[in-house]
Amino acid sequence: MSRMLDVSDDVRAEIGDEEADRLLAGENAPGNYDCTSCRTPGDSGREATSTVLFVGDETAVLAFAHATCIPSQVVPVAEEQLQGAVRSITASQDGSAGDGSPEQAVLGVTSGLVLIEGELQPALVVEPTSAVARPGADAGDEFLPLLAEQGFQPVADLRAMPASLPGWSVLLAAGQLHAVLQPGAAGGTPVAWWQAHRPLQVTDSWRSAANKSQKVLVLAAPVGSIGQQPREDLLRSALDKAAAEGRLVAATLPLAGT
Ligand SMILES: [Zn+2]
């Protein structure tokens, strides 16, 4: 039994005794990992390590952290965001816009490489499938103002990397995209701003670029700005057009996981 890995009772309750025991026996232990809290490398064979489970109603993602950073724990994920992710993944898989009601905005997330400052940067492009109204309001598209309040900055052109956004991160596990995390209420544990119902595949080149830079450019535009672009040069053109029209916000987020 590994004494270096801690599985808390609440994590054990979520993943089950069998999976917890396999982790503790080292069969499923991560070995080397990137700490989900401080994002520096860890080694579950040599350092005290906490298991951290990001959990929604239908999806759970297991991650690891230095025990000195955070204790083993379950991090709840907002059901509302989870439902949005379910629909957006379904929509991207069947190529349709999904069947959500018009009032229910869904975040479509596309990964791609974007050339900035002479380097191909791993990027996520986020575009809702409909207008995003402010909670309680029944009209208007407040997607960009809401993101600006979270610290995303307007992009006039894509020549420089945008500022980083404290407390936010992009969660990649085993080479698949799981979630975009934002700070919890009152400095609590992070919650998912967007979570994939099923982990989203990224290309090998995207993953290696993200592992190299340890950061991900997140670009967001209101519905109708970007669309589904089959090639990265067309994606770039659509992004440049949205930026020129003042319809693009961005932030640089650190990578959590590998
Ligand atoms: Zn750490």
Residues whose N, C-alpha, C, O or C-beta is under 5 A from the ligand:
A	BS01	ZN	C35 S37 C38 R39 H66 C69
